[in-house]
Amino acid sequence: MKTLLFYRPNSEHERQVIDYLRDFKQRTGKDIPTQDVDTPAGIQLCQLYGIMEYPTIIVTDDEGHIQNMWAADRMPPINELSYYVQ
C-alpha cells in the first residue's frame, strides 16, 4: 500500500499539514510522503484521483487503486492512518 498527502504549500492549510506531519512522526516514527498540488506531477495525480480539496490523504494498493481517502477537515486519527503507512 502507498500513502500520499496532497497539499498546497504557503496556503491557509499549510500549518495544519505541518502540525499533523510532526505529530504523526512523533507518535509513530514514520513519515507520510507529501505531494505539492501545484507541480506537474501533483496536478496529474489530483486529476487521476479526483482530488478537489486540500489537504487530502489517499491510500492506494500497489496497482494504484484507492483503498481509503480523507479530505480537508476530515483528517484521520493518527492511529488509524499509521496502519497504512509503511
Secondary structure, DSSP 8 states (H G I E B T S, - for coil): -EEEEEE-TTSTTHHHHHHHHHHHHHHHS----EEETTSHHHHHHHHHHT--SSSEEEEE-TTS-EEEEEETT----HHHHHTT--
